[in-house]
Amino acid sequence: MVSSSYRLYRSLWIATDALAIALAYVAADVCRCRLWVGTGWPESVAGQSGSMPVHFWMLAVTPVVWPEILYWLEWYEARWRSAGWLLRRAAAASIILTLILATLALLFQRDLYPRAQLGFVALLAPATALLARSISGLVGQWSGRRQPRHVLIVGTGREAVRLRRVLRSAALGRPVVMGHLRLPGGNAEPEETGAVIGSIDRLSEILEQRVVDEVLFAVTLDDLPRVLGSIALCEEVGVTAAILSRSEICHSSPRTVDFHGVPLLTFSGPRHAPEMLFVKRCLDVAAALAGLALAWPLLAACALLIKLLSPGPVLYRQVRSGLNGRPFEMLKFRTMAVDADQRKAEVAHLNESDGPVFKSGRDPRITPIGAWLRRFSLDELPQLFNVLWGDMSVVGPRPPLPDEVAQYDRWQRRRLSMRPGLTCLWQIKGRHRIGFEEWMQLDLFYIDHWSLKLDLLILGKTVVTVLSGSGA
């Protein structure tokens, strides 16, 4: 299959990158010894026997970490990229790798590790990434030209056109797209009209007379019953058939899951890689621990001010809806009077939100110290404990109240499909100044386009927004 070929090529990329960065690390040590220390190699390394173990550790870690960094920077996407894009990504990957190696050296071999080694690694890593990509690309293109896969697309709609463009832009092993077959009643997209070679009735003739390796059915789930016979025909003659199926009533694409030997066709939201979600969780824990370690004087000062200036408990505990609606107790510094929940009805007319949430900048229940805490979002700091406990993430849709969720439209409930967070796009796009429906759309956009890079961008902009107190 085309996807199987790409997985093979991507494995080649990753293996080449891992080997190349290991060789680059050794080359960096050679350069350090000859250009920096002024001695030969490996005599210089042998003379520094204490540094040998850390070199072994670095050589064990670097080939594993380097492909992960490149994957995070979208290096392995199957499409052509400009030289400028490649240079920027290679430089960014080199900086991240150098910071990781510097951290490891600081933690484990602070006095023995040669610092100049990091500089030479930083210089050689971008060239290594570009060279390894060129080698992988040449091998992939050579393999693809020697025995290209011939692909036939059934369907002429927008998804079929998009599929054709993706196949044309594949960076490795580009298949030969033979053309499109039109379904009965289907209309070709204007720019692809010339690529239509007939109707689906010609499939049997084409399979018998021409070389076809794979038939891609770019149809909706509603059209699936109409092409079942054609799929069976492909199976009968031994040609691979793949279905790019979308439904008019479903926003997600189906996938087959093997559940203890039972094949299940599942529909779910965006399929974020489990390993990347695990990395996100690890980063959440690390960020929460670091935040608590650095901010404990501020936490103590806020708690003391609340205790002195406002009668009542320091913390406010409120039940919120978490991942897929799981209830949990969210912590905040108390910013309102103790009887605020009982007075909610009397301030309902002050609501400035157009949805089921209550937001008001003129809420009389807010204490003076509470208003200051809210302006700079300091009341949210105790939620770092919620992050540690696993109820929340650092970045994610803000957790709603259960009674707010009860008033959601059906499509809005999808924002519960990701772990709630301390900050989100809503925080940096205007906070209380944007409408409820736009807020929901921002959360769904985050869920659909989530990446670690997006999390970092949101975190960076959140710091600016909070320090300026804008939108609070």
Beta strands, then each sheet from edge to edge (+ up, - down):
strand 1: 150-154
strand 2: 176-182
strand 3: 196-199
strand 4: 214-220
strand 5: 240-246
strand 6: 254-259
strand 7: 262-267
strand 8: 315-321
strand 9: 327-333
strand 10: 393-395
strand 11: 421-423
sheet 1: 3+ 2+ 1+ 4+ 5+
sheet 2: 6+ 7-
sheet 3: 8+ 9-
sheet 4: 10+ 11+
end
